Each structure stands twice: as structure tokens, then as C-alpha cells.
Amino acid sequence: MKEITTTELAKKMETEKGLNIIDVREDEEVAQGMIPGAKHIRLSEIPERVNEMDKNQHHFIVCRSGGRSGKACEFLSSQGYEVTNVAGGMLDWNGEVKK
């Protein structure tokens, strides 16, 4: 599984516009703040909402620490999606957050 650190993702966000970031945390976690521009799809909803993700685009998957996003990456990869797990998740995120 491909992984990216939160520092690498933050740098990528500075140089590339329109990155597809999917936050798979629960509602109460997201209420505390999420990466600006990220789309919220709870891990449990990924199978039924997978059609909301463009198969021709790369997606960065984030959760609290990297575990749930890893599971999402495994599932999405098996469905033919190009995904990268954000290692360390929001616990390691030092960038801006939106509430």
C-alpha cells in the first residue's frame, strides 16, 4: 500500500491544486476539524458511496491515526482505485484544519 506522511501531503497541497483527500473518520471526529478541501466519507460508508469517487483520479485517504484509512485503501485498491494512505493521520497533521 502506498503511504505519504502528513508533512509530504501538506507540501503537495501547496504545489498541486485539487487533490482528492477523503476523510474516513466518524462525524464527531470530523467536527473537531478536518483538512481543508477534504471530503468526508465514513469508513463504514465507503462501499456504498464509492461511486462518489472518480476512478480516474488519485485519492489520499486520512483518518485519526492511519489504521482505518489503511483499511479503506485496501478496499479501494481492490476496486481499482489509485489511493495513498496518509500515515499518522490527523494526529500527525500540523497543517490548517477547518471546522
N, C-alpha and C positions, 0 to 999 in steps of 0.2 A: 504494500500500500504506500502510495506517495504521501509524504508529510512535508509540512512547512512550519517554521517557527512563527510565533506571533510577531517577532521583530521583522522577519523576512516578509510576512504578509503586509505589515504596516508600510514597509519600504515600497512594496509592489503597488500598494494603493496610492502612493504618492506619484508614481510614474505611469500607471495604467488606469485609465478610466473604465468604469462599467464592469468591475469584477463581480462575479456571481458568488456571493457569500450566503450560505444557508446556515441559520442558527437553529439547532435541533433541541434546544433546551425547553423546559416547561415554561408555561406562562408566567409563573411567579418569579422565575429566574430572569426571564427577559425583561420583566418590569423594573428590574434593578439597573438595566442598561444593556444595550447591545451595540455592536459595531455599526456605525452609520452606513446605510445603504444595504445592510443585510436583510434577507428575507427570513421570516420566522415560520418554520415548519417543524412542529414537534416530531421527535424520533418516531413515535407511535403512528404518526400520520404520513410518514414518508411513502409507504407502499400505495396508499390511496391518492396521494397528491403528487406522485412522481411526474404526472403529465404536465405539471406546472413548471417543470424544469426543462430547459432546452437541451436536447441530447447533443446538439452540435456545439455546445459551449462548455467550457471548463468550469467546475464548481469547487469552491473551497467550503468545507464543512466544519463548523465550530460548535462546541458545547462548553460545559463548565471546565473540564479538565482534559478532554481528548478521548475518553472512553466511548461515550455514546456516539460521538462524531465518527469514531473508528468503525463502529457497527453500521452506521449509516453509509459510510464509504464502501464497506464490504458489500452491502446490499445494492447500492447504486452501481458499483463496478460490475456486479453480476448481471445488471440490467443493461449494460453497455454504455454507462455514463463515465465521463472522464472527471475524476474527483481527486481532491487532495485533502487530507486530514490536517486540521490546524492543531499541531502538537501543543499541549499545555493549556489549550482552550482559553476561556475568559479569565481564568485565574492568573494566567501569564500576560494577558493583554494590557499594555500600558498606553495604548492609543486612546483617541477620543471615543466616548460612548454617548449614545442618545437614549433618552428615557421616554 
